[in-house]
Structures are given as C-alpha cells and as structure tokens.
Amino acid sequence: MDRISRFVIWICSRFDREQIVRIVSELNDVLQNRNPEVLPKDDFKKNIQTTATTSSIPRRQSPPRPHPKSPR
C-alpha cells in the first residue's frame, strides 16, 4: 500500500463525512490557487528560494559522552 492510500485510510478513520468533504474542498482550493496562503509542496520548492546554504548552517553538536566509571 502506498503513502497516499495509507493517508486516505488515516483520514477516513479520524474524520466524519462532513469533515472529509471540507478537507477535500479546501485541498481543491489550494490546487486551484484560490488560497494563496497555502502552497502545495512542489510549488513551495519552486517559488521560495532559501537564503541559507548548507555551509552557513551550524552543525549540530552531540552532547558530551559520559566517562566510563573506573572499576575499584
């Protein structure tokens, strides 16, 4: 089963019919560009340019490792 099918099953198991109809309607608005506040993932990547480059993002440091206890 692909991701979309699992997502549809997830939606159907958590929302009633009226809510699903509203979800579909709002998703349709997004795809028809009637809601400029929300962009589909592919449109977002195409239209929004990031200013940060991978070299300007600081590396995440892992926490210091605890020293092993010495046997006594």
PQR file of N, CA, C, O and H, with PARSE charges and radii, in Angstrom:
ATOM      1  N   MET A   1       0.847  -1.171   0.000 -0.4000 1.5000
ATOM      2  CA  MET A   1       0.000   0.000   0.000 -0.0000 2.0000
ATOM      3  C   MET A   1       0.901   1.245   0.000  0.5500 1.7000
ATOM      4  O   MET A   1       1.850   1.332   0.778 -0.5500 1.4000
ATOM      5  N   ASP A   2       0.594   2.192  -0.871 -0.4000 1.5000
ATOM      6  CA  ASP A   2       1.441   3.377  -0.958 -0.0000 2.0000
ATOM      7  C   ASP A   2       1.037   4.418   0.102  0.5500 1.7000
ATOM      8  O   ASP A   2       0.055   4.240   0.823 -0.5500 1.4000
ATOM      9  H   ASP A   2      -0.177   2.121  -1.504  0.4000 1.0000
ATOM     10  N   ARG A   3       1.801   5.484   0.177 -0.4000 1.5000
ATOM     11  CA  ARG A   3       1.600   6.513   1.202 -0.0000 2.0000
ATOM     12  C   ARG A   3       0.246   7.205   1.077  0.5500 1.7000
ATOM     13  O   ARG A   3      -0.396   7.508   2.082 -0.5500 1.4000
ATOM     14  H   ARG A   3       2.599   5.630  -0.408  0.4000 1.0000
ATOM     15  N   ILE A   4      -0.184   7.453  -0.154 -0.4000 1.5000
ATOM     16  CA  ILE A   4      -1.459   8.138  -0.363 -0.0000 2.0000
ATOM     17  C   ILE A   4      -2.613   7.270   0.142  0.5500 1.7000
ATOM     18  O   ILE A   4      -3.526   7.769   0.800 -0.5500 1.4000
ATOM     19  H   ILE A   4       0.338   7.207  -0.971  0.4000 1.0000
ATOM     20  N   SER A   5      -2.568   5.992  -0.161 -0.4000 1.5000
ATOM     21  CA  SER A   5      -3.627   5.088   0.303 -0.0000 2.0000
ATOM     22  C   SER A   5      -3.678   5.035   1.825  0.5500 1.7000
ATOM     23  O   SER A   5      -4.759   5.057   2.413 -0.5500 1.4000
ATOM     24  H   SER A   5      -1.826   5.588  -0.695  0.4000 1.0000
ATOM     25  N   ARG A   6      -2.520   4.966   2.460 -0.4000 1.5000
ATOM     26  CA  ARG A   6      -2.471   4.970   3.929 -0.0000 2.0000
ATOM     27  C   ARG A   6      -3.004   6.279   4.489  0.5500 1.7000
ATOM     28  O   ARG A   6      -3.692   6.293   5.509 -0.5500 1.4000
ATOM     29  H   ARG A   6      -1.642   4.948   1.983  0.4000 1.0000
ATOM     30  N   PHE A   7      -2.680   7.389   3.808 -0.4000 1.5000
ATOM     31  CA  PHE A   7      -3.158   8.699   4.242 -0.0000 2.0000
ATOM     32  C   PHE A   7      -4.684   8.780   4.143  0.5500 1.7000
ATOM     33  O   PHE A   7      -5.340   9.302   5.044 -0.5500 1.4000
ATOM     34  H   PHE A   7      -2.121   7.377   2.979  0.4000 1.0000
ATOM     35  N   VAL A   8      -5.242   8.267   3.058 -0.4000 1.5000
ATOM     36  CA  VAL A   8      -6.698   8.269   2.875 -0.0000 2.0000
ATOM     37  C   VAL A   8      -7.365   7.438   3.974  0.5500 1.7000
ATOM     38  O   VAL A   8      -8.375   7.853   4.541 -0.5500 1.4000
ATOM     39  H   VAL A   8      -4.709   7.842   2.326  0.4000 1.0000
ATOM     40  N   ILE A   9      -6.808   6.287   4.266 -0.4000 1.5000
ATOM     41  CA  ILE A   9      -7.356   5.445   5.334 -0.0000 2.0000
ATOM     42  C   ILE A   9      -7.267   6.164   6.670  0.5500 1.7000
ATOM     43  O   ILE A   9      -8.201   6.104   7.470 -0.5500 1.4000
ATOM     44  H   ILE A   9      -5.987   5.950   3.805  0.4000 1.0000
ATOM     45  N   TRP A  10      -6.162   6.839   6.917 -0.4000 1.5000
ATOM     46  CA  TRP A  10      -5.982   7.596   8.160 -0.0000 2.0000
ATOM     47  C   TRP A  10      -7.041   8.690   8.272  0.5500 1.7000
ATOM     48  O   TRP A  10      -7.647   8.860   9.330 -0.5500 1.4000
ATOM     49  H   TRP A  10      -5.403   6.888   6.268  0.4000 1.0000
ATOM     50  N   ILE A  11      -7.267   9.430   7.189 -0.4000 1.5000
ATOM     51  CA  ILE A  11      -8.275  10.490   7.201 -0.0000 2.0000
ATOM     52  C   ILE A  11      -9.658   9.896   7.475  0.5500 1.7000
ATOM     53  O   ILE A  11     -10.400  10.403   8.316 -0.5500 1.4000
ATOM     54  H   ILE A  11      -6.774   9.291   6.330  0.4000 1.0000
ATOM     55  N   CYS A  12      -9.996   8.837   6.772 -0.4000 1.5000
ATOM     56  CA  CYS A  12     -11.324   8.227   6.924 -0.0000 2.0000
ATOM     57  C   CYS A  12     -11.546   7.677   8.334  0.5500 1.7000
ATOM     58  O   CYS A  12     -12.677   7.657   8.819 -0.5500 1.4000
ATOM     59  H   CYS A  12      -9.393   8.425   6.089  0.4000 1.0000
ATOM     60  N   SER A  13     -10.494   7.240   8.980 -0.4000 1.5000
ATOM     61  CA  SER A  13     -10.643   6.682  10.321 -0.0000 2.0000
ATOM     62  C   SER A  13     -10.733   7.754  11.403  0.5500 1.7000
ATOM     63  O   SER A  13     -11.137   7.461  12.529 -0.5500 1.4000
ATOM     64  H   SER A  13      -9.575   7.256   8.586  0.4000 1.0000
ATOM     65  N   ARG A  14     -10.366   8.974  11.082 -0.4000 1.5000
ATOM     66  CA  ARG A  14     -10.346  10.016  12.097 -0.0000 2.0000
ATOM     67  C   ARG A  14     -11.366  11.133  11.915  0.5500 1.7000
ATOM     68  O   ARG A  14     -11.622  11.896  12.847 -0.5500 1.4000
ATOM     69  H   ARG A  14     -10.037   9.212  10.168  0.4000 1.0000
ATOM     70  N   PHE A  15     -11.944  11.235  10.737 -0.4000 1.5000
ATOM     71  CA  PHE A  15     -12.876  12.320  10.464 -0.0000 2.0000
ATOM     72  C   PHE A  15     -14.205  11.753   9.969  0.5500 1.7000
ATOM     73  O   PHE A  15     -14.260  10.687   9.356 -0.5500 1.4000
ATOM     74  H   PHE A  15     -11.736  10.616   9.980  0.4000 1.0000
ATOM     75  N   ASP A  16     -15.272  12.498  10.255 -0.4000 1.5000
ATOM     76  CA  ASP A  16     -16.570  12.074   9.728 -0.0000 2.0000
ATOM     77  C   ASP A  16     -16.742  12.596   8.305  0.5500 1.7000
ATOM     78  O   ASP A  16     -15.895  13.332   7.799 -0.5500 1.4000
ATOM     79  H   ASP A  16     -15.227  13.364  10.752  0.4000 1.0000
ATOM     80  N   ARG A  17     -17.823  12.217   7.676 -0.4000 1.5000
ATOM     81  CA  ARG A  17     -18.054  12.535   6.265 -0.0000 2.0000
ATOM     82  C   ARG A  17     -18.030  14.042   6.004  0.5500 1.7000
ATOM     83  O   ARG A  17     -17.422  14.502   5.037 -0.5500 1.4000
ATOM     84  H   ARG A  17     -18.511  11.619   8.086  0.4000 1.0000
ATOM     85  N   GLU A  18     -18.688  14.795   6.861 -0.4000 1.5000
ATOM     86  CA  GLU A  18     -18.752  16.252   6.685 -0.0000 2.0000
ATOM     87  C   GLU A  18     -17.350  16.881   6.735  0.5500 1.7000
ATOM     88  O   GLU A  18     -17.030  17.761   5.936 -0.5500 1.4000
ATOM     89  H   GLU A  18     -19.182  14.421   7.646  0.4000 1.0000
ATOM     90  N   GLN A  19     -16.537  16.430   7.662 -0.4000 1.5000
ATOM     91  CA  GLN A  19     -15.175  16.956   7.773 -0.0000 2.0000
ATOM     92  C   GLN A  19     -14.330  16.571   6.558  0.5500 1.7000
ATOM     93  O   GLN A  19     -13.530  17.374   6.079 -0.5500 1.4000
ATOM     94  H   GLN A  19     -16.797  15.715   8.312  0.4000 1.0000
ATOM     95  N   ILE A  20     -14.504  15.362   6.066 -0.4000 1.5000
ATOM     96  CA  ILE A  20     -13.742  14.922   4.890 -0.0000 2.0000
ATOM     97  C   ILE A  20     -14.124  15.743   3.669  0.5500 1.7000
ATOM     98  O   ILE A  20     -13.257  16.112   2.877 -0.5500 1.4000
ATOM     99  H   ILE A  20     -15.154  14.710   6.455  0.4000 1.0000
ATOM    100  N   VAL A  21     -15.409  16.034   3.508 -0.4000 1.5000
ATOM    101  CA  VAL A  21     -15.850  16.873   2.388 -0.0000 2.0000
ATOM    102  C   VAL A  21     -15.199  18.249   2.491  0.5500 1.7000
ATOM    103  O   VAL A  21     -14.782  18.812   1.479 -0.5500 1.4000
ATOM    104  H   VAL A  21     -16.113  15.735   4.151  0.4000 1.0000
ATOM    105  N   ARG A  22     -15.110  18.791   3.691 -0.4000 1.5000
ATOM    106  CA  ARG A  22     -14.461  20.106   3.880 -0.0000 2.0000
ATOM    107  C   ARG A  22     -12.965  20.030   3.567  0.5500 1.7000
ATOM    108  O   ARG A  22     -12.419  20.934   2.935 -0.5500 1.4000
ATOM    109  H   ARG A  22     -15.449  18.333   4.513  0.4000 1.0000
ATOM    110  N   ILE A  23     -12.305  18.962   4.003 -0.4000 1.5000
ATOM    111  CA  ILE A  23     -10.881  18.777   3.707 -0.0000 2.0000
ATOM    112  C   ILE A  23     -10.661  18.739   2.202  0.5500 1.7000
ATOM    113  O   ILE A  23      -9.762  19.403   1.683 -0.5500 1.4000
ATOM    114  H   ILE A  23     -12.749  18.227   4.517  0.4000 1.0000
ATOM    115  N   VAL A  24     -11.479  17.965   1.503 -0.4000 1.5000
ATOM    116  CA  VAL A  24     -11.350  17.843   0.049 -0.0000 2.0000
ATOM    117  C   VAL A  24     -11.574  19.199  -0.617  0.5500 1.7000
ATOM    118  O   VAL A  24     -10.846  19.568  -1.539 -0.5500 1.4000
ATOM    119  H   VAL A  24     -12.209  17.426   1.924  0.4000 1.0000
ATOM    120  N   SER A  25     -12.570  19.932  -0.157 -0.4000 1.5000
ATOM    121  CA  SER A  25     -12.872  21.247  -0.726 -0.0000 2.0000
ATOM    122  C   SER A  25     -11.701  22.211  -0.543  0.5500 1.7000
ATOM    123  O   SER A  25     -11.327  22.929  -1.470 -0.5500 1.4000
ATOM    124  H   SER A  25     -13.161  19.632   0.592  0.4000 1.0000
ATOM    125  N   GLU A  26     -11.132  22.220   0.651 -0.4000 1.5000
ATOM    126  CA  GLU A  26     -10.011  23.130   0.905 -0.0000 2.0000
ATOM    127  C   GLU A  26      -8.767  22.718   0.137  0.5500 1.7000
ATOM    128  O   GLU A  26      -8.025  23.580  -0.333 -0.5500 1.4000
ATOM    129  H   GLU A  26     -11.436  21.637   1.405  0.4000 1.0000
ATOM    130  N   LEU A  27      -8.523  21.425   0.001 -0.4000 1.5000
ATOM    131  CA  LEU A  27      -7.392  20.965  -0.813 -0.0000 2.0000
ATOM    132  C   LEU A  27      -7.591  21.350  -2.271  0.5500 1.7000
ATOM    133  O   LEU A  27      -6.641  21.727  -2.956 -0.5500 1.4000
ATOM    134  H   LEU A  27      -9.126  20.724   0.383  0.4000 1.0000
ATOM    135  N   ASN A  28      -8.826  21.255  -2.741 -0.4000 1.5000
ATOM    136  CA  ASN A  28      -9.136  21.669  -4.103 -0.0000 2.0000
ATOM    137  C   ASN A  28      -8.857  23.160  -4.300  0.5500 1.7000
ATOM    138  O   ASN A  28      -8.330  23.566  -5.336 -0.5500 1.4000
ATOM    139  H   ASN A  28      -9.598  20.949  -2.185  0.4000 1.0000
ATOM    140  N   ASP A  29      -9.214  23.970  -3.301 -0.4000 1.5000
ATOM    141  CA  ASP A  29      -8.929  25.410  -3.370 -0.0000 2.0000
ATOM    142  C   ASP A  29      -7.432  25.673  -3.470  0.5500 1.7000
ATOM    143  O   ASP A  29      -6.998  26.539  -4.229 -0.5500 1.4000
ATOM    144  H   ASP A  29      -9.642  23.639  -2.460  0.4000 1.0000
ATOM    145  N   VAL A  30      -6.659  24.936  -2.716 -0.4000 1.5000
ATOM    146  CA  VAL A  30      -5.204  25.105  -2.767 -0.0000 2.0000
ATOM    147  C   VAL A  30      -4.687  24.769  -4.162  0.5500 1.7000
ATOM    148  O   VAL A  30      -3.865  25.498  -4.716 -0.5500 1.4000
ATOM    149  H   VAL A  30      -7.012  24.232  -2.100  0.4000 1.0000
ATOM    150  N   LEU A  31      -5.164  23.677  -4.723 -0.4000 1.5000
ATOM    151  CA  LEU A  31      -4.704  23.261  -6.048 -0.0000 2.0000
ATOM    152  C   LEU A  31      -5.165  24.215  -7.147  0.5500 1.7000
ATOM    153  O   LEU A  31      -4.507  24.333  -8.181 -0.5500 1.4000
ATOM    154  H   LEU A  31      -5.832  23.084  -4.273  0.4000 1.0000
ATOM    155  N   GLN A  32      -6.281  24.889  -6.934 -0.4000 1.5000
ATOM    156  CA  GLN A  32      -6.791  25.845  -7.917 -0.0000 2.0000
ATOM    157  C   GLN A  32      -6.238  27.250  -7.683  0.5500 1.7000
ATOM    158  O   GLN A  32      -6.656  28.200  -8.344 -0.5500 1.4000
ATOM    159  H   GLN A  32      -6.815  24.794  -6.095  0.4000 1.0000
ATOM    160  N   ASN A  33      -5.296  27.382  -6.740 -0.4000 1.5000
ATOM    161  CA  ASN A  33      -4.673  28.665  -6.374 -0.0000 2.0000
ATOM    162  C   ASN A  33      -5.684  29.671  -5.840  0.5500 1.7000
ATOM    163  O   ASN A  33      -5.501  30.876  -6.012 -0.5500 1.4000
ATOM    164  H   ASN A  33      -4.957  26.610  -6.203  0.4000 1.0000
ATOM    165  N   ARG A  34      -6.738  29.202  -5.200 -0.4000 1.5000
ATOM    166  CA  ARG A  34      -7.714  30.106  -4.590 -0.0000 2.0000
ATOM    167  C   ARG A  34      -7.338  30.450  -3.161  0.5500 1.7000
ATOM    168  O   ARG A  34      -7.962  31.320  -2.552 -0.5500 1.4000
ATOM    169  H   ARG A  34      -6.886  28.223  -5.061  0.4000 1.0000
ATOM    170  N   ASN A  35      -6.343  29.793  -2.623 -0.4000 1.5000
ATOM    171  CA  ASN A  35      -5.871  30.093  -1.272 -0.0000 2.0000
ATOM    172  C   ASN A  35      -4.374  30.369  -1.360  0.5500 1.7000
ATOM    173  O   ASN A  35      -3.562  29.454  -1.230 -0.5500 1.4000
ATOM    174  H   ASN A  35      -5.836  29.087  -3.117  0.4000 1.0000
ATOM    175  N   PRO A  36      -4.008  31.642  -1.584 -0.5600 1.5000
ATOM    176  CA  PRO A  36      -2.589  31.963  -1.782  0.2800 2.0000
ATOM    177  C   PRO A  36      -1.728  31.798  -0.528  0.5500 1.7000
ATOM    178  O   PRO A  36      -0.500  31.805  -0.617 -0.5500 1.4000
ATOM    179  N   GLU A  37      -2.363  31.649   0.640 -0.4000 1.5000
ATOM    180  CA  GLU A  37      -1.591  31.482   1.871 -0.0000 2.0000
ATOM    181  C   GLU A  37      -0.961  30.099   1.971  0.5500 1.7000
ATOM    182  O   GLU A  37       0.057  29.924   2.641 -0.5500 1.4000
ATOM    183  H   GLU A  37      -3.360  31.643   0.713  0.4000 1.0000
ATOM    184  N   VAL A  38      -1.563  29.121   1.308 -0.4000 1.5000
ATOM    185  CA  VAL A  38      -1.082  27.741   1.386 -0.0000 2.0000
ATOM    186  C   VAL A  38      -0.626  27.308   0.002  0.5500 1.7000
ATOM    187  O   VAL A  38      -1.368  27.425  -0.974 -0.5500 1.4000
ATOM    188  H   VAL A  38      -2.390  29.263   0.765  0.4000 1.0000
ATOM    189  N   LEU A  39       0.586  26.813  -0.073 -0.4000 1.5000
ATOM    190  CA  LEU A  39       1.127  26.360  -1.353 -0.0000 2.0000
ATOM    191  C   LEU A  39       1.371  24.858  -1.314  0.5500 1.7000
ATOM    192  O   LEU A  39       1.795  24.333  -0.285 -0.5500 1.4000
ATOM    193  H   LEU A  39       1.188  26.717   0.719  0.4000 1.0000
ATOM    194  N   PRO A  40       1.115  24.162  -2.406 -0.5600 1.5000
ATOM    195  CA  PRO A  40       1.484  22.743  -2.461  0.2800 2.0000
ATOM    196  C   PRO A  40       3.002  22.594  -2.339  0.5500 1.7000
ATOM    197  O   PRO A  40       3.744  23.527  -2.647 -0.5500 1.4000
ATOM    198  N   LYS A  41       3.450  21.464  -1.904 -0.4000 1.5000
ATOM    199  CA  LYS A  41       4.872  21.208  -1.663 -0.0000 2.0000
ATOM    200  C   LYS A  41       5.734  21.515  -2.887  0.5500 1.7000
ATOM    201  O   LYS A  41       6.763  22.176  -2.751 -0.5500 1.4000
ATOM    202  H   LYS A  41       2.847  20.706  -1.654  0.4000 1.0000
ATOM    203  N   ASP A  42       5.346  21.057  -4.069 -0.4000 1.5000
ATOM    204  CA  ASP A  42       6.166  21.287  -5.256 -0.0000 2.0000
ATOM    205  C   ASP A  42       6.193  22.759  -5.642  0.5500 1.7000
ATOM    206  O   ASP A  42       7.226  23.248  -6.100 -0.5500 1.4000
ATOM    207  H   ASP A  42       4.510  20.520  -4.180  0.4000 1.0000
ATOM    208  N   ASP A  43       5.094  23.475  -5.473 -0.4000 1.5000
ATOM    209  CA  ASP A  43       5.047  24.900  -5.772 -0.0000 2.0000
ATOM    210  C   ASP A  43       5.902  25.676  -4.784  0.5500 1.7000
ATOM    211  O   ASP A  43       6.572  26.641  -5.153 -0.5500 1.4000
ATOM    212  H   ASP A  43       4.255  23.078  -5.101  0.4000 1.0000
ATOM    213  N   PHE A  44       5.876  25.245  -3.519 -0.4000 1.5000
ATOM    214  CA  PHE A  44       6.662  25.909  -2.487 -0.0000 2.0000
ATOM    215  C   PHE A  44       8.151  25.816  -2.816  0.5500 1.7000
ATOM    216  O   PHE A  44       8.872  26.810  -2.722 -0.5500 1.4000
ATOM    217  H   PHE A  44       5.333  24.460  -3.220  0.4000 1.0000
ATOM    218  N   LYS A  45       8.609  24.632  -3.200 -0.4000 1.5000
ATOM    219  CA  LYS A  45      10.022  24.455  -3.540 -0.0000 2.0000
ATOM    220  C   LYS A  45      10.410  25.288  -4.748  0.5500 1.7000
ATOM    221  O   LYS A  45      11.528  25.797  -4.819 -0.5500 1.4000
ATOM    222  H   LYS A  45       8.024  23.825  -3.276  0.4000 1.0000
ATOM    223  N   LYS A  46       9.490  25.431  -5.703 -0.4000 1.5000
ATOM    224  CA  LYS A  46       9.780  26.140  -6.938 -0.0000 2.0000
ATOM    225  C   LYS A  46       9.838  27.654  -6.719  0.5500 1.7000
ATOM    226  O   LYS A  46      10.704  28.323  -7.285 -0.5500 1.4000
ATOM    227  H   LYS A  46       8.582  25.017  -5.645  0.4000 1.0000
ATOM    228  N   ASN A  47       8.930  28.203  -5.906 -0.4000 1.5000
ATOM    229  CA  ASN A  47       8.791  29.646  -5.788 -0.0000 2.0000
ATOM    230  C   ASN A  47       9.549  30.280  -4.629  0.5500 1.7000
ATOM    231  O   ASN A  47       9.835  31.477  -4.675 -0.5500 1.4000
ATOM    232  H   ASN A  47       8.227  27.660  -5.447  0.4000 1.0000
ATOM    233  N   ILE A  48       9.877  29.533  -3.613 -0.4000 1.5000
ATOM    234  CA  ILE A  48      10.554  30.096  -2.446 -0.0000 2.0000
ATOM    235  C   ILE A  48      12.030  29.726  -2.511  0.5500 1.7000
ATOM    236  O   ILE A  48      12.390  28.549  -2.535 -0.5500 1.4000
ATOM    237  H   ILE A  48       9.644  28.561  -3.575  0.4000 1.0000
ATOM    238  N   GLN A  49      12.867  30.739  -2.539 -0.4000 1.5000
ATOM    239  CA  GLN A  49      14.303  30.477  -2.557 -0.0000 2.0000
ATOM    240  C   GLN A  49      14.836  30.636  -1.147  0.5500 1.7000
ATOM    241  O   GLN A  49      14.514  31.595  -0.446 -0.5500 1.4000
ATOM    242  H   GLN A  49      12.574  31.695  -2.520  0.4000 1.0000
ATOM    243  N   THR A  50      15.648  29.688  -0.750 -0.4000 1.5000
ATOM    244  CA  THR A  50      16.213  29.758   0.591 -0.0000 2.0000
ATOM    245  C   THR A  50      17.447  30.635   0.574  0.5500 1.7000
ATOM    246  O   THR A  50      18.189  30.670  -0.408 -0.5500 1.4000
ATOM    247  H   THR A  50      15.910  28.909  -1.319  0.4000 1.0000
ATOM    248  N   THR A  51      17.658  31.343   1.672 -0.4000 1.5000
ATOM    249  CA  THR A  51      18.828  32.207   1.763 -0.0000 2.0000
ATOM    250  C   THR A  51      19.985  31.498   2.446  0.5500 1.7000
ATOM    251  O   THR A  51      21.139  31.892   2.280 -0.5500 1.4000
ATOM    252  H   THR A  51      17.056  31.315   2.469  0.4000 1.0000
ATOM    253  N   ALA A  52      19.693  30.477   3.199 -0.4000 1.5000
ATOM    254  CA  ALA A  52      20.755  29.758   3.892 -0.0000 2.0000
ATOM    255  C   ALA A  52      21.335  28.686   2.980  0.5500 1.7000
ATOM    256  O   ALA A  52      20.616  28.012   2.242 -0.5500 1.4000
ATOM    257  H   ALA A  52      18.755  30.157   3.334  0.4000 1.0000
ATOM    258  N   THR A  53      22.619  28.550   3.049 -0.4000 1.5000
ATOM    259  CA  THR A  53      23.274  27.458   2.338 -0.0000 2.0000
ATOM    260  C   THR A  53      23.695  26.428   3.363  0.5500 1.7000
ATOM    261  O   THR A  53      23.723  26.709   4.561 -0.5500 1.4000
ATOM    262  H   THR A  53      23.204  29.098   3.648  0.4000 1.0000
ATOM    263  N   THR A  54      24.013  25.266   2.905 -0.4000 1.5000
ATOM    264  CA  THR A  54      24.398  24.221   3.857 -0.0000 2.0000
ATOM    265  C   THR A  54      25.672  24.588   4.604  0.5500 1.7000
ATOM    266  O   THR A  54      25.875  24.132   5.730 -0.5500 1.4000
ATOM    267  H   THR A  54      23.990  25.038   1.932  0.4000 1.0000
ATOM    268  N   SER A  55      26.528  25.395   4.008 -0.4000 1.5000
ATOM    269  CA  SER A  55      27.751  25.769   4.711 -0.0000 2.0000
ATOM    270  C   SER A  55      27.491  26.803   5.793  0.5500 1.7000
ATOM    271  O   SER A  55      28.293  26.934   6.718 -0.5500 1.4000
ATOM    272  H   SER A  55      26.363  25.766   3.094  0.4000 1.0000
ATOM    273  N   SER A  56      26.380  27.549   5.701 -0.4000 1.5000
ATOM    274  CA  SER A  56      26.105  28.567   6.713 -0.0000 2.0000
ATOM    275  C   SER A  56      25.282  28.026   7.874  0.5500 1.7000
ATOM    276  O   SER A  56      25.097  28.717   8.875 -0.5500 1.4000
ATOM    277  H   SER A  56      25.728  27.442   4.949  0.4000 1.0000
ATOM    278  N   ILE A  57      24.786  26.801   7.754 -0.4000 1.5000
ATOM    279  CA  ILE A  57      24.016  26.203   8.834 -0.0000 2.0000
ATOM    280  C   ILE A  57      24.994  25.538   9.798  0.5500 1.7000
ATOM    281  O   ILE A  57      25.766  24.662   9.407 -0.5500 1.4000
ATOM    282  H   ILE A  57      24.936  26.239   6.940  0.4000 1.0000
ATOM    283  N   PRO A  58      24.953  25.964  11.071 -0.5600 1.5000
ATOM    284  CA  PRO A  58      25.902  25.364  12.024  0.2800 2.0000
ATOM    285  C   PRO A  58      25.600  23.895  12.237  0.5500 1.7000
ATOM    286  O   PRO A  58      24.441  23.480  12.227 -0.5500 1.4000
ATOM    287  N   ARG A  59      26.642  23.117  12.430 -0.4000 1.5000
ATOM    288  CA  ARG A  59      26.475  21.691  12.679 -0.0000 2.0000
ATOM    289  C   ARG A  59      25.928  21.482  14.074  0.5500 1.7000
ATOM    290  O   ARG A  59      26.273  22.198  15.014 -0.5500 1.4000
ATOM    291  H   ARG A  59      27.584  23.454  12.438  0.4000 1.0000
ATOM    292  N   ARG A  60      25.084  20.502  14.184 -0.4000 1.5000
ATOM    293  CA  ARG A  60      24.529  20.155  15.481 -0.0000 2.0000
ATOM    294  C   ARG A  60      25.527  19.310  16.239  0.5500 1.7000
ATOM    295  O   ARG A  60      25.998  18.285  15.745 -0.5500 1.4000
ATOM    296  H   ARG A  60      24.804  19.920  13.420  0.4000 1.0000
ATOM    297  N   GLN A  61      25.842  19.743  17.427 -0.4000 1.5000
ATOM    298  CA  GLN A  61      26.826  19.000  18.209 -0.0000 2.0000
ATOM    299  C   GLN A  61      26.110  18.026  19.113  0.5500 1.7000
ATOM    300  O   GLN A  61      25.081  18.338  19.711 -0.5500 1.4000
ATOM    301  H   GLN A  61      25.459  20.575  17.828  0.4000 1.0000
ATOM    302  N   SER A  62      26.674  16.852  19.197 -0.4000 1.5000
ATOM    303  CA  SER A  62      26.083  15.855  20.079 -0.0000 2.0000
ATOM    304  C   SER A  62      26.514  16.154  21.514  0.5500 1.7000
ATOM    305  O   SER A  62      27.581  16.726  21.736 -0.5500 1.4000
ATOM    306  H   SER A  62      27.511  16.599  18.711  0.4000 1.0000
ATOM    307  N   PRO A  63      25.697  15.773  22.476 -0.5600 1.5000
ATOM    308  CA  PRO A  63      26.057  16.039  23.875  0.2800 2.0000
ATOM    309  C   PRO A  63      27.306  15.247  24.255  0.5500 1.7000
ATOM    310  O   PRO A  63      27.581  14.195  23.679 -0.5500 1.4000
ATOM    311  N   PRO A  64      28.053  15.753  25.219 -0.5600 1.5000
ATOM    312  CA  PRO A  64      29.280  15.033  25.616  0.2800 2.0000
ATOM    313  C   PRO A  64      28.943  13.647  26.165  0.5500 1.7000
ATOM    314  O   PRO A  64      27.947  13.459  26.864 -0.5500 1.4000
ATOM    315  N   ARG A  65      29.787  12.702  25.835 -0.4000 1.5000
ATOM    316  CA  ARG A  65      29.580  11.332  26.304 -0.0000 2.0000
ATOM    317  C   ARG A  65      30.054  11.218  27.749  0.5500 1.7000
ATOM    318  O   ARG A  65      31.088  11.776  28.114 -0.5500 1.4000
ATOM    319  H   ARG A  65      30.596  12.855  25.267  0.4000 1.0000
ATOM    320  N   PRO A  66      29.303  10.500  28.565 -0.5600 1.5000
ATOM    321  CA  PRO A  66      29.754  10.313  29.950  0.2800 2.0000
ATOM    322  C   PRO A  66      30.979   9.396  29.973  0.5500 1.7000
ATOM    323  O   PRO A  66      31.087   8.451  29.191 -0.5500 1.4000
ATOM    324  N   HIS A  67      31.886   9.703  30.884 -0.4000 1.5000
ATOM    325  CA  HIS A  67      33.086   8.878  31.010 -0.0000 2.0000
ATOM    326  C   HIS A  67      32.719   7.568  31.684  0.5500 1.7000
ATOM    327  O   HIS A  67      31.926   7.550  32.625 -0.5500 1.4000
ATOM    328  H   HIS A  67      31.798  10.470  31.518  0.4000 1.0000
ATOM    329  N   PRO A  68      33.296   6.468  31.201 -0.5600 1.5000
ATOM    330  CA  PRO A  68      33.000   5.185  31.853  0.2800 2.0000
ATOM    331  C   PRO A  68      33.532   5.194  33.288  0.5500 1.7000
ATOM    332  O   PRO A  68      34.591   5.751  33.573 -0.5500 1.4000
ATOM    333  N   LYS A  69      32.785   4.577  34.160 -0.4000 1.5000
ATOM    334  CA  LYS A  69      33.223   4.513  35.561 -0.0000 2.0000
ATOM    335  C   LYS A  69      34.400   3.557  35.679  0.5500 1.7000
ATOM    336  O   LYS A  69      34.415   2.476  35.092 -0.5500 1.4000
ATOM    337  H   LYS A  69      31.924   4.124  33.928  0.4000 1.0000
ATOM    338  N   SER A  70      35.365   3.984  36.443 -0.4000 1.5000
ATOM    339  CA  SER A  70      36.539   3.115  36.629 -0.0000 2.0000
ATOM    340  C   SER A  70      36.227   2.075  37.709  0.5500 1.7000
ATOM    341  O   SER A  70      35.641   2.385  38.746 -0.5500 1.4000
ATOM    342  H   SER A  70      35.353   4.863  36.920  0.4000 1.0000
ATOM    343  N   PRO A  71      36.629   0.855  37.439 -0.5600 1.5000
ATOM    344  CA  PRO A  71      36.402  -0.187  38.449  0.2800 2.0000
ATOM    345  C   PRO A  71      37.265   0.057  39.669  0.5500 1.7000
ATOM    346  O   PRO A  71      38.409   0.494  39.537 -0.5500 1.4000
ATOM    347  N   ARG A  72      36.752  -0.211  40.832 -0.4000 1.5000
ATOM    348  CA  ARG A  72      37.520  -0.008  42.064 -0.0000 2.0000
ATOM    349  C   ARG A  72      37.850  -1.297  42.724  0.5500 1.7000
ATOM    350  O   ARG A  72      38.494  -1.306  43.773 -0.5500 1.4000
ATOM    351  H   ARG A  72      35.823  -0.567  40.939  0.4000 1.0000
TER
END
